[in-house]
Amino acid sequence: MRSAWLLAVVAIAAVGCAARRAPPPATGHVRRGYALLHELLGNEKDVSKLLLVKDVPKPVKQTIDAISDVAGKGKDRLEELAGAPPPIDLDDTGLPADEQRAREAIADLRKHRLLAATGRALEVELLVSQNEALVYAIGLTETLARSEPNAERLAFVRALHEDVARLQRDVLGLLRPR
């Protein structure tokens, strides 16, 4: 009887200790936000490669080149900052398989449309796709900035936010009717 009572006390104490254990830091979605940003920057750094086979007006080319430049530098800097505390895994987007496949299908559709388009249709298709990517980057950087505990990463995210917001305004300006 005494051993049963002692076992019950130990079990209750163990449950109590487990319940009082500090929860893990709430970093899962934030860290995955960085993985999503990393993936986006990786895709956007290569967008200017399209202009090796397609011709667009000089202002569009300059904007696309600027997007590629900001994305490439941002991706490299993010990789440098990934190990700072708290560390982040740039490969874990946390996306379900169906979402990942949908994103790949959208990317293939965009690629085929861009390769098939010429003239103003190409400009519009390219600029609309860049607007969508930049709006997504703006949203990601805003979200990440709200909960980033590392000062160096916070400064990076804020600066990147300003860059992508400026580029998104440039893209919208190019989409306005002439």
N, C-alpha and C positions, 0 to 999 in steps of 0.2 A: 504494500500500500504506500509506504513511504517512498519507494523508488518510483512509483507511478506519479506521485505528487511532485517529486523532484524533476522528473522528466517533463511534466506539464509546465513547471516554472521555467525550465531551460528552453522549452519550445516557445513559450510566450515571450521570453526575453529575446530569443533569436529573431522572432517575427518583429518585435519592437525595434530591435537594432537595424534590421533590414529596412523597416519602414522609415527610420530616421536617417538612413544613409543618404548622403548628398546626391541629388540627381546629376546625371552627366551634363556637361555644358550643352546648352541648346545651340549646337553648331551644325547639325546635320543639314538643314535646308540652306543655311548660309554657305557652308562649304560646297554644297552642290551647286549653288549659284555661281561660285567661282569656276567650277568645272564647266558649267554652261557658258559662262563668259569666255573661258579659254577656248572652247570649241567654236564659238561664234567668231572670236578674233582670228582663229586659225583659218576659218573659211574666208573671212573678209580680207585677210592679208593677200590672198591670191586672186581677188576679183579683177585686179588690173591686168592679169594675164589674158583675159578675154580681149583686151585691146590690142594684143599682138596679132589677132586674126580678124578683128572687127574695127571699123572706122567710125568714130563719133566726133562731133565738134570739139574744138579745143577746150571750152569751159567744162564740158562733161568729162573729158579726159583728165583735166586737172583735178576735178573733184574726185573722180574714181581713183586716181593716183594718190590723192591725199588720204582717202579712206583706207587704201591698202597700206600706206605708210603708217598711219596711226594704229591700225590693227596689228601690223607686224611688230612694231615697237611695243605696243601694249601686251601682246602675247609673250614676247621675250621678257619684259619686265615682270609680268605676272608669274612666269616660270621661276624667275630669280626670287620673288617674294613668297613663293609657295611654302618654303621650309621654315619661314619665320613663325614664332609661336602666336597663336595656335596654328599648327601646320594644316595644310589643306591638300586634298587629293584631287588633282586636276583631271583625273580620268574618270571619276565617279560622278556622273550626272544624275544618277538615281532615276533615270527615265525608264518607264515600263517598255518592254520590247515593242509593243504596238505603237507607242509614241515614237520610238526611235525609227521604226520602219516607216511611219508616216512622214517624219522629217526627211528621211532619205528619198522617199517618193517625191516630195515637194522639191527637193534639191535637183533631182533628175528632171522633173517637169520644167523647172526654171532654166536649167542648163540647155535643154532642147529648144525651148522658146527663144532663149538668147542667141543660140547658134543659128536658128532659122530666121531671125528678124534682121531687118536692115533699115537704114534711114531713121526717120523719126520714131517708127515703131520700136526699133532697137533702143533708142534713147529712152523712151518711156518705159519699156520693159525693164531695162537696166536700172533706171532711177527709181522706179517703184519698188523693185526688189531691194535696192540699197536703203530706201526709206524704211521699209519694214525691218531690215536688219538693224538699222541705227535706232529706231524706236525701241526695239527689243534691248539693245545695248544700253539705252538710256534707262529703261526700267530695271534692268539688272544692276547697273551701277548705283542707282538710287537705293534699291533694296539692300545691296551689300554695304553701302555707306552707313545705313541706319544701325547696323549691328556689328560693325568691324571694331574689335578691341585693339588691334595692332595699329599704332600711329602711322607707320610707314605705308602699310597697305591701305589705310584710310586715305592718306594723301594721294596715293596712286589712283584709287577708285574715284576720288573727287576730281582729279585732273583729267582722267579718262572720260568721266561724265561730261565735263566741259567741252572736251574735244569732240565727242560724238554728237553732243547737242548742237555744236556749231556746224558740224558736217551735215547733220540732218536738216538744219535751216538752209544750208547751201543747196542740198538736193531738192528741197521744196521750191526754192527759187528757180531752179532749172526746170522744174515740172510745170511752172506757171505758163499759161499760153503766151506766145510771143506776140 
